[in-house]
Amino acid sequence: MAETVINRNSTAVIILDYQVGSLGYFPEAISNGLLSRANQITAAARHKGIPVIFIRLQKADQTPDTEFHPQLVRKTEELVLTKKKSSPFSTTDLDARMKKRGIDTLVILGVYTGGCVLSTVKWAAEMDYQMFVISDCCAERDEEVQRVLMAKVLTHKTTVLNAYEFIELLAKN
């Protein structure tokens, strides 16, 4: 099997729905773990010059629950898009922005795996993006659903890695 290579000039990290309301459905230990690993991924990506894009779900008025979680480290210059449905491809100009930057590979982190992550992967696959899904930076309230999605469903369209594996891979490239 060929070694996986990450081209930092054509890769972007996409963080989906790391919001107060979404993360509030999980026990604090799980939310804190997700946030810690997401911050590690984004720090490693920034170090390599890979853009980090934050996507939030907001179907109606902005509320405290629609805000990004305060423990999520964001830089003011990083792109923030607001979507109205599960996939950012359906209600934002994410695809056009990626194409303009020459991005063909997405690194996906998100809350909920069966919602925004799965929907984003399906849309992105139809548009021929290469993808990595970071398994321990995604969450689902049902552990069995999470297991099946990571082990059997998402592996058909993406490379599924944990945060440590991805950071190690990034360090080699």
Secondary structure, DSSP 8 states (H G I E B T S, - for coil): -------TTSEEEEEE--BHHHHTTS-HHHHHHHHHHHHHHHHHHHHTT--EEEEEE-SSS--GGGSB-TTS---TTS-EEEESSSSHHHHSSHHHHHHHHT--EEEEEEE-IIIIIHHHHHHHHHTT-EEEEEEEEEE-SSHHHHHHIIIIIGGGTSEEE-HHHHHHHHHH-
